[in-house]
Amino acid sequence: MKLTQLSAFALSGLLLCSVPVMQACSTTQPASEQVSDSSITARVKAQYIGDGSVASRDISVETSEGVVYLTGRVQTQAEKAEAERIARNTKGVKNVVNNLAVGDID
């Protein structure tokens, strides 16, 4: 495992640990799907960090029932497309809803 991949994996673990515990109680999903969705989110975030072609700090990733929702802002249409491609190619992802905005905030 490369150092960047290891760092991305460690960072994604920290991100998962920062999610409030009560948030998991606000869903009707079975626990097995919650764990799976959490691991998908962590994998997508780790891929972004390891890839470097997308501004991972500006992209919010949420997963529900295997569907990944991307929100936030990226600089270019190419970066938006790459963020979606990475998410789609992540293990466990069923679909991607790409709501990323392109360009600077006015």
C-alpha positions in Angstrom: 0.0 0.0 0.0 1.4 3.4 -1.0 1.9 6.1 1.6 -0.8 8.3 0.0 -3.3 5.4 0.0 -2.4 4.6 3.7 -2.9 8.3 4.6 -6.2 8.4 2.7 -7.4 5.3 4.5 -6.4 6.7 7.9 -8.1 10.0 7.2 -11.2 8.3 6.0 -11.3 6.4 9.3 -11.0 9.6 11.2 -13.9 11.1 9.2 -16.1 8.2 10.0 -15.3 8.5 13.7 -16.4 12.2 13.6 -20.0 11.3 12.6 -22.4 11.8 15.5 -23.7 8.6 16.9 -27.3 9.8 17.0 -27.2 10.4 13.3 -27.3 6.6 12.7 -30.6 6.4 14.7 -32.4 8.7 12.3 -32.8 6.2 9.5 -35.1 3.3 8.8 -32.3 1.3 7.1 -31.2 -2.0 8.5 -27.9 -1.8 10.5 -26.2 -3.9 7.8 -27.0 -1.3 5.1 -25.9 1.6 7.4 -22.5 -0.1 7.8 -22.3 -0.7 4.1 -23.3 2.9 3.3 -20.7 4.2 5.8 -18.0 2.1 4.3 -18.9 3.2 0.8 -18.7 6.9 1.8 -15.3 6.2 3.4 -14.1 4.4 0.3 -15.2 7.3 -2.0 -13.5 9.9 0.2 -10.3 7.8 0.4 -10.3 7.5 -3.4 -10.6 11.3 -3.7 -7.8 12.0 -1.3 -5.6 9.4 -3.0 -6.3 10.5 -6.5 -5.5 14.2 -6.1 -7.4 15.3 -9.3 -10.4 16.4 -7.3 -10.6 18.9 -4.5 -11.8 16.4 -1.8 -12.1 19.1 0.8 -14.8 20.8 -1.2 -16.9 17.7 -1.9 -19.4 16.3 0.5 -20.1 12.6 0.1 -23.2 10.9 1.6 -24.5 7.4 0.8 -27.9 5.9 1.2 -28.8 2.4 0.2 -25.7 2.3 -2.0 -26.5 5.6 -3.8 -23.8 8.2 -3.4 -24.8 11.8 -3.3 -22.1 14.4 -4.2 -22.5 18.0 -3.2 -20.2 21.0 -2.9 -18.2 23.0 -5.4 -15.4 22.1 -7.9 -13.5 24.4 -10.2 -14.1 22.7 -13.6 -16.6 20.5 -15.4 -13.7 18.0 -15.9 -13.2 17.9 -12.1 -17.0 17.3 -11.6 -16.9 14.4 -14.1 -13.8 12.9 -12.5 -15.5 13.0 -9.1 -18.5 11.2 -10.4 -16.3 8.6 -12.3 -14.3 7.9 -9.1 -17.5 7.5 -7.1 -19.1 5.2 -9.7 -16.0 3.0 -9.8 -15.9 2.5 -6.1 -16.9 -0.9 -4.8 -20.5 -1.1 -3.5 -21.8 2.0 -5.3 -25.1 1.3 -7.0 -25.6 4.8 -8.4 -24.3 8.4 -8.1 -26.3 11.6 -7.9 -23.9 14.4 -8.8 -25.1 17.7 -7.5 -21.6 19.4 -7.6 -21.6 23.0 -8.6 -18.9 24.2 -11.0 -16.9 27.5 -10.6 -16.1 30.0 -8.0 -18.7 31.4 -5.6 -19.7 34.9 -6.8 
